[in-house]
Amino acid sequence: MAVKERVGLVVSDKMQKTVVVAIENRAPHLKYGKIVVQTRRYKVHDEENTCKTGDRVRIQETRPLSKTKRWQVTEILNTKAT
């Protein structure tokens, strides 16, 4: 079975070893054809606390780590310029 991977933006890093990643899905509306943006937020495991708010990260599905965490950070694609 293939491992699911997503690319998203870190929107919160206030928890220990956990970040919240928002992933946008842009798809046309079935009836009207307008592009609709749907945002899904995932709680993601970040072992070293390296991710900061605004970073673009690649996440990968993993075994359940807690009640709501099923994803882990595999790499930081680019960081927020400060």
C-alpha positions in Angstrom: 0.0 0.0 0.0 1.3 3.4 -0.9 2.2 5.9 1.8 0.2 9.2 1.6 2.2 12.4 1.4 0.9 16.0 1.4 2.5 19.4 1.2 1.1 22.2 3.4 1.7 25.3 5.5 2.3 25.3 9.2 -0.3 27.4 10.9 0.4 26.7 14.6 3.5 25.5 16.5 2.3 26.2 20.1 2.3 22.5 21.2 5.3 20.4 22.1 6.4 18.1 19.3 3.2 18.9 17.4 2.4 21.4 14.6 -0.8 22.1 12.8 -0.5 22.0 9.0 -3.2 23.4 6.7 -3.5 21.8 3.3 -5.5 23.5 0.5 -7.5 21.5 -2.1 -8.6 23.5 -5.1 -11.2 21.8 -7.2 -14.0 23.1 -9.5 -17.6 23.0 -8.1 -19.5 20.2 -9.7 -22.4 22.2 -10.8 -21.1 25.8 -11.3 -17.5 25.2 -12.3 -16.0 27.9 -10.0 -12.8 26.9 -8.3 -13.5 26.2 -4.6 -10.8 26.1 -2.0 -11.2 23.6 0.8 -8.7 23.7 3.7 -8.0 20.7 5.9 -6.0 20.9 9.1 -3.8 18.1 10.3 -2.0 17.7 13.6 1.5 16.5 12.7 4.3 15.1 14.8 7.5 17.2 14.8 10.1 15.4 16.9 12.7 18.1 17.1 10.4 21.1 17.3 12.1 22.6 14.2 9.0 23.8 12.3 7.8 27.3 12.8 4.6 29.1 11.8 4.7 29.9 8.1 7.0 27.1 7.0 6.0 24.9 4.0 6.5 21.2 5.0 6.0 17.8 3.5 4.1 15.4 5.8 3.7 11.6 5.6 1.0 9.3 7.0 2.1 7.1 9.9 0.7 4.9 12.7 -1.5 6.6 15.2 0.7 8.6 17.6 -2.1 10.0 19.8 -5.9 10.5 19.6 -5.6 13.0 16.7 -2.0 12.7 15.3 -1.6 10.3 12.3 1.0 12.3 10.3 4.7 13.2 10.8 6.9 15.8 9.2 9.3 14.4 6.7 11.0 17.6 5.5 10.8 21.3 5.6 10.6 22.6 2.1 11.2 26.3 2.8 11.1 28.4 5.9 9.3 31.7 6.6 11.6 34.6 5.8 12.0 36.8 8.9 
